[in-house]
Amino acid sequence: MSVKIYGKGKRVARLRRHFRLRKHISGTAERPRLVVTRSNRHMVAQIVDDTKGMTLASVSTMQSDFSGFEGTKSEAAKKVGELIAKKAKEAGITEVVFDRGGNKYHGRVAAVAEGAREGGLAL
């Protein structure tokens, strides 16, 4: 798979890093991929089986579970990790491959991973 992404800027650099990462990471039925998407305000976590091309579970800070949430963005990210671990357990998933989406493993992205580990997922 060869993808060329040209240009400058933060978004293009993140996409370039993400495609470089995706050359090596793929989700299977036994070990699906935990994808983390970060925006300035929200966090989204999805568990994806790449062999079928299906999303098995999804949690976001935009859902109704977070309507009354009071706390920092990092605390919300950790809660997203815990909720995705809970949904994964309900779907019978115990192990996942972590896909940081081209972001640094730092701050909110690391908080999602930490929350998922505390929820019982093996990353």
BADO-537338 format. One line per field, with one value per atom (N, C-alpha, C): atom name; residue number from 1; x negated, y negated, z; residue in one letter. Coordinates in pm, whole numbers, plus 32768, in hexadecimal, padded with zeros to 4 digits. Example, Ala and Ser with C-alpha at 12.3 -4.5 7.8 and 13.67 -1.06 7.14 Angstrom:
REM BADO-537338
atome: [N/CA/C/N/CA/C]
num: [1/1/1/2/2/2]
x: [7AD9/7B32/7AD8/7AFB/7AA9/7AF6]
y: [8239/81C2/814A/80E1/806A/7FFD]
z: [830C/830C/830C/82C4/82CA/8313]
residu: [A/A/A/S/S/S]
//
This chain:
REM BADO-537338
atome: [N/CA/C/N/CA/C/N/CA/C/N/CA/C/N/CA/C/N/CA/C/N/CA/C/N/CA/C/N/CA/C/N/CA/C/N/CA/C/N/CA/C/N/CA/C/N/CA/C/N/CA/C/N/CA/C/N/CA/C/N/CA/C/N/CA/C/N/CA/C/N/CA/C/N/CA/C/N/CA/C/N/CA/C/N/CA/C/N/CA/C/N/CA/C/N/CA/C/N/CA/C/N/CA/C/N/CA/C/N/CA/C/N/CA/C/N/CA/C/N/CA/C/N/CA/C/N/CA/C/N/CA/C/N/CA/C/N/CA/C/N/CA/C/N/CA/C/N/CA/C/N/CA/C/N/CA/C/N/CA/C/N/CA/C/N/CA/C/N/CA/C/N/CA/C/N/CA/C/N/CA/C/N/CA/C/N/CA/C/N/CA/C/N/CA/C/N/CA/C/N/CA/C/N/CA/C/N/CA/C/N/CA/C/N/CA/C/N/CA/C/N/CA/C/N/CA/C/N/CA/C/N/CA/C/N/CA/C/N/CA/C/N/CA/C/N/CA/C/N/CA/C/N/CA/C/N/CA/C/N/CA/C/N/CA/C/N/CA/C/N/CA/C/N/CA/C/N/CA/C/N/CA/C/N/CA/C/N/CA/C/N/CA/C/N/CA/C/N/CA/C/N/CA/C/N/CA/C/N/CA/C/N/CA/C/N/CA/C/N/CA/C/N/CA/C/N/CA/C/N/CA/C/N/CA/C/N/CA/C/N/CA/C/N/CA/C/N/CA/C/N/CA/C/N/CA/C/N/CA/C/N/CA/C/N/CA/C/N/CA/C/N/CA/C/N/CA/C/N/CA/C/N/CA/C/N/CA/C/N/CA/C/N/CA/C/N/CA/C/N/CA/C/N/CA/C/N/CA/C/N/CA/C/N/CA/C/N/CA/C/N/CA/C/N/CA/C/N/CA/C]
num: [1/1/1/2/2/2/3/3/3/4/4/4/5/5/5/6/6/6/7/7/7/8/8/8/9/9/9/10/10/10/11/11/11/12/12/12/13/13/13/14/14/14/15/15/15/16/16/16/17/17/17/18/18/18/19/19/19/20/20/20/21/21/21/22/22/22/23/23/23/24/24/24/25/25/25/26/26/26/27/27/27/28/28/28/29/29/29/30/30/30/31/31/31/32/32/32/33/33/33/34/34/34/35/35/35/36/36/36/37/37/37/38/38/38/39/39/39/40/40/40/41/41/41/42/42/42/43/43/43/44/44/44/45/45/45/46/46/46/47/47/47/48/48/48/49/49/49/50/50/50/51/51/51/52/52/52/53/53/53/54/54/54/55/55/55/56/56/56/57/57/57/58/58/58/59/59/59/60/60/60/61/61/61/62/62/62/63/63/63/64/64/64/65/65/65/66/66/66/67/67/67/68/68/68/69/69/69/70/70/70/71/71/71/72/72/72/73/73/73/74/74/74/75/75/75/76/76/76/77/77/77/78/78/78/79/79/79/80/80/80/81/81/81/82/82/82/83/83/83/84/84/84/85/85/85/86/86/86/87/87/87/88/88/88/89/89/89/90/90/90/91/91/91/92/92/92/93/93/93/94/94/94/95/95/95/96/96/96/97/97/97/98/98/98/99/99/99/100/100/100/101/101/101/102/102/102/103/103/103/104/104/104/105/105/105/106/106/106/107/107/107/108/108/108/109/109/109/110/110/110/111/111/111/112/112/112/113/113/113/114/114/114/115/115/115/116/116/116/117/117/117/118/118/118/119/119/119/120/120/120/121/121/121/122/122/122/123/123/123]
x: [7FAC/8000/7FA7/7FB4/7F62/7FBE/7FBB/800E/7FB1/7FC0/7F6F/7FC7/7F9D/7FE6/7F85/7FA8/7F53/7F8B/7F34/7F60/7F1A/7F3F/7F06/7F75/7F50/7FB2/7FC6/8007/801C/8073/80E1/813F/80FE/80B6/8075/8008/7FBE/7F54/7F91/8003/8045/8076/80B0/80DD/8069/7FF9/7F82/7F55/7F51/7F2A/7F8E/8010/8076/806A/8054/8044/7FC5/7F5C/7EE0/7EF8/7F48/7F68/7FC2/8023/8083/8046/7FCD/7F8A/7F6C/7F5B/7F32/7FA2/8009/8075/80F3/812E/81AC/81FC/827E/82D4/830A/8308/833E/83B6/83F5/8468/843C/83C5/8393/8363/8325/82ED/830F/8386/83AC/835D/836D/8321/8373/8337/8374/8343/839A/8377/839F/8342/835E/8359/83C6/83CD/83DB/8387/8382/839D/83F9/840C/83ED/8400/83E4/8442/84BF/8522/8548/8540/8579/8514/8538/84EC/854D/851F/856D/8515/854D/8505/855C/8521/856A/8518/855D/851B/8543/84DE/84F5/84B6/8502/84CD/84B0/842F/8408/841F/8423/843A/84C8/8529/85B4/85D7/8587/85A4/8619/8623/8694/8666/86B6/86A1/86F0/86A9/86E8/8720/86DF/870D/86DA/8725/86FE/872D/86D8/86FA/86C3/870F/86E6/8710/86CA/86F3/876D/8798/880F/888E/8883/88F7/8940/89B8/8A0A/89CF/8975/8935/88E6/88B9/8864/88AF/8935/8980/896C/8962/8950/88C4/8863/87DA/8797/875F/8711/8682/8624/8598/8545/84C5/8469/8476/8437/843A/83F0/8387/833C/8391/83DE/8438/84A5/84D6/853A/84FE/8481/843E/842D/840C/83FC/8482/84ED/8572/8598/8570/8587/8541/84C7/847E/84C3/84F7/853D/85BE/8607/8684/866D/8602/85E7/85BC/8577/8551/85CE/862E/86AB/86F9/8702/8749/86FF/867A/862C/8644/864A/8665/86ED/8751/87D7/87D6/877C/8772/8715/86D9/8682/85F2/85C7/853F/84EC/8478/8420/839A/836F/82EE/8303/82BC/82C3/8237/822A/81B1/81CE/8178/8191/8160/81BA/8199/81AC/813E/8144/8168/817B/81AC/814B/80C9/8066/8048/8091/8077/8008/7FCB/7F69/7FB0/7F6B/7FA1/7F86/7FDF/7FC9/804E/8063/80DA/815A/81B7/823B/8237/81DD/81D3/81A3/8142/8112/817D/81CF/823A/82A2/82C1/831E/82E5/8266/8225/8222/8205/8201/828B/82F2/837B/83A6/837C/839E/8357/82DB/8294/82D7/82FF/8343/83C9/8409/8488/847A/83FF/83E8/83BC/83A1/836F/82D8/82A8/8217/81EC/8196/8166/80DE]
y: [8074/8000/7F85/7F36/7EBD/7E45/7DF0/7D78/7D00/7CA4/7C2A/7BB7/7B76/7B02/7A8C/7A2C/79B9/7940/78E4/7867/784D/77DE/77B5/77A0/7791/7774/77E8/77CC/782F/78A3/7884/78EB/794C/7916/796A/79BF/7985/79D0/7A42/7A29/7A92/7B01/7ADD/7B42/7B95/7B54/7B9C/7C01/7BD6/7C30/7CA3/7C84/7CEA/7D55/7D2F/7D91/7DE3/7DA5/7DED/7E56/7E32/7E8C/7EFE/7EDE/7F41/7FAA/7F92/7FF9/8072/805D/80C8/80F9/80A7/80CA/80EC/8160/8188/81D7/81C1/8207/8287/82F2/8373/8395/8405/8430/8452/848D/84B2/8437/83DA/8362/82E7/82AE/823A/81BD/8156/80DA/8075/803B/7FCF/7F4C/7F06/7E8A/7E15/7DB7/7D3F/7CC7/7C79/7BFF/7B8B/7B27/7AB5/7A36/79E5/795F/78FD/787E/781E/782E/7856/7861/78EE/794D/79D1/7A42/7AB6/7B30/7B9B/7BEB/7C5A/7CD6/7D44/7DC4/7E2B/7E76/7EDE/7F5E/7FCD/804F/8085/809C/80BC/8142/8195/8210/81F2/81E7/81C0/822E/82AC/8317/8312/82ED/82DF/8251/81F2/8165/8134/8166/8144/8102/80A3/806A/80BE/80F5/814F/8104/8097/8046/7FB8/7F59/7ECD/7E7D/7E20/7DC5/7D3D/7CD4/7C4C/7BF0/7B81/7B1D/7AD1/7AE5/7AA3/7AF1/7B67/7BB9/7B84/7BB6/7B87/7BAE/7C12/7C38/7BC4/7B6A/7AFB/7A78/7A7A/79FC/79AD/79F1/79AB/79B7/79D9/79F1/796D/796A/78F7/7927/78E8/790D/78DC/78FC/78D1/792D/7904/7956/79D9/79D8/7A54/7AB5/7A82/7AD8/7B13/7AC3/7AF5/7B62/7B4E/7BB2/7C36/7C2C/7CA5/7CEE/7CA1/7CDE/7D20/7CE5/7D23/7DAB/7DB1/7E2F/7E99/7E6F/7ECD/7EFF/7EA4/7ECB/7F26/7F0D/7F64/7FEE/7FF5/8077/80C3/807C/80BB/80F1/80A1/80CE/8143/8140/81AE/822F/8227/829E/82D8/8281/82AF/82F4/82C8/8304/837D/839E/8412/83F8/837B/8355/833A/837A/8365/8327/833B/8307/82B2/8241/81E9/81B8/8184/8141/80AC/805F/7FD0/7F82/7F32/7EDB/7E4B/7E04/7D7B/7D14/7D3E/7CE6/7C7B/7C93/7C31/7BC9/7BCE/7B71/7BA8/7B50/7B7C/7BCC/7C30/7C7C/7C2A/7BC9/7B66/7B23/7AF9/7AAC/7AFB/7AC8/7B05/7B8C/7B9D/7C1E/7C89/7C67/7CC5/7CDE/7C78/7C88/7CEC/7CEE/7D51/7DDD/7DEE/7E71/7E9D/7E40/7E5E/7E86/7E3E/7E60/7EE7/7F07/7F8A/7FFA/7FE4/8049/805D/7FEF/7FF9/803D/802F/8072/8105/8135/81C4/81ED/818E/81B1/81C4/8223/8236/81F0/8189/813F/8172]
z: [8000/8000/8000/7F9D/7F92/7F83/7FE7/7FE6/7FF1/7F97/7F9A/7FC9/8033/8066/8060/800E/7FFB/8044/8063/80A0/8122/815F/81DE/8242/82BD/8325/8383/83F3/845C/842E/83E9/83BF/835D/82FE/8299/82DA/8337/837C/83CD/8410/845E/8402/838F/832F/82FA/82E2/82B3/831D/839A/8407/8414/8405/8412/83A6/832A/82BF/82D2/8304/8320/838C/83F0/845D/842D/83D6/83A8/834D/831A/82CB/8321/83A4/83FF/8459/846E/84CC/847E/849F/8463/84CA/84CD/852B/84EF/853D/8511/8568/854D/859C/862A/863A/86BE/870C/86C3/8703/86AF/86C2/8672/8697/8649/8658/86A8/870F/875C/8722/86D9/8694/86EC/8701/874E/86F1/86F1/86A2/8702/86F0/874D/8700/8734/86FF/8770/8759/87C2/8839/8820/888B/88B1/8855/886B/8854/888B/8876/8844/87E6/87B1/87B5/87E5/87E7/87A2/8745/86FC/86FF/8704/86F5/866D/8616/858A/8567/851F/84E4/8452/842F/83A7/8341/836B/830B/82D3/8328/82FC/82D7/8305/82ED/833F/83BB/8411/8492/84C2/8546/85A9/860C/866C/86E5/870D/877E/876C/87A0/8792/880A/8839/88A6/8883/88A6/8888/88F8/8908/896A/893A/88C0/888A/88A9/88E6/8905/897F/8994/8A04/8A8B/8A90/8B0E/8B49/8AF7/8B23/8B2F/8B28/8B28/8BAA/8C1D/8C9C/8CD2/8C7D/8CAB/8CD0/8D47/8D75/8D8B/8D4B/8D5D/8CE8/8CEF/8C86/8C0D/8BA0/8B25/8B3B/8B8C/8BA8/8BF9/8C57/8CA5/8C4C/8BEE/8B90/8B37/8B0E/8ABA/8B06/8B86/8BD7/8BE3/8BF2/8BFB/8B76/8B06/8A83/8A7E/8AB0/8AB3/8B07/8B7C/8BD2/8B91/8B4F/8B0F/8A96/8A4A/89D6/8A06/8A78/8AB1/8ADD/8B17/8B41/8AC9/8A5E/89E5/89A4/89A8/896E/89BB/8A3E/8A8F/8A6D/8A58/8A33/89AB/8952/88CD/88CC/893F/8949/891D/8923/88FA/8976/897F/89F3/89CC/894F/8921/88A5/889F/882B/8807/878D/875F/8765/87A5/87B8/873F/8706/8695/86C3/86D3/8709/869F/8624/85BB/858F/859C/8572/85DD/864F/86BD/8716/8764/87C6/8833/8868/88D9/8955/896C/89D4/89F3/8A6C/8A8E/8A80/8A2F/8A22/89DC/897D/8937/8998/89EB/8A51/8ABB/8AD8/8B3C/8B0C/8A8B/8A55/8A67/8A48/8A56/8AE8/8B41/8BCE/8C03/8BD9/8C00/8BCB/8B50/8B16/8B62/8B8A/8BDA/8C61/8CA1/8D22/8D14/8CA0/8C86/8C69/8C56/8C42/8BB8/8B5E/8AD8/8ADC/8A92/8A83/8A03/8A10/899B/8971]
residu: [M/M/M/S/S/S/V/V/V/K/K/K/I/I/I/Y/Y/Y/G/G/G/K/K/K/G/G/G/K/K/K/R/R/R/V/V/V/A/A/A/R/R/R/L/L/L/R/R/R/R/R/R/H/H/H/F/F/F/R/R/R/L/L/L/R/R/R/K/K/K/H/H/H/I/I/I/S/S/S/G/G/G/T/T/T/A/A/A/E/E/E/R/R/R/P/P/P/R/R/R/L/L/L/V/V/V/V/V/V/T/T/T/R/R/R/S/S/S/N/N/N/R/R/R/H/H/H/M/M/M/V/V/V/A/A/A/Q/Q/Q/I/I/I/V/V/V/D/D/D/D/D/D/T/T/T/K/K/K/G/G/G/M/M/M/T/T/T/L/L/L/A/A/A/S/S/S/V/V/V/S/S/S/T/T/T/M/M/M/Q/Q/Q/S/S/S/D/D/D/F/F/F/S/S/S/G/G/G/F/F/F/E/E/E/G/G/G/T/T/T/K/K/K/S/S/S/E/E/E/A/A/A/A/A/A/K/K/K/K/K/K/V/V/V/G/G/G/E/E/E/L/L/L/I/I/I/A/A/A/K/K/K/K/K/K/A/A/A/K/K/K/E/E/E/A/A/A/G/G/G/I/I/I/T/T/T/E/E/E/V/V/V/V/V/V/F/F/F/D/D/D/R/R/R/G/G/G/G/G/G/N/N/N/K/K/K/Y/Y/Y/H/H/H/G/G/G/R/R/R/V/V/V/A/A/A/A/A/A/V/V/V/A/A/A/E/E/E/G/G/G/A/A/A/R/R/R/E/E/E/G/G/G/G/G/G/L/L/L/A/A/A/L/L/L]
//
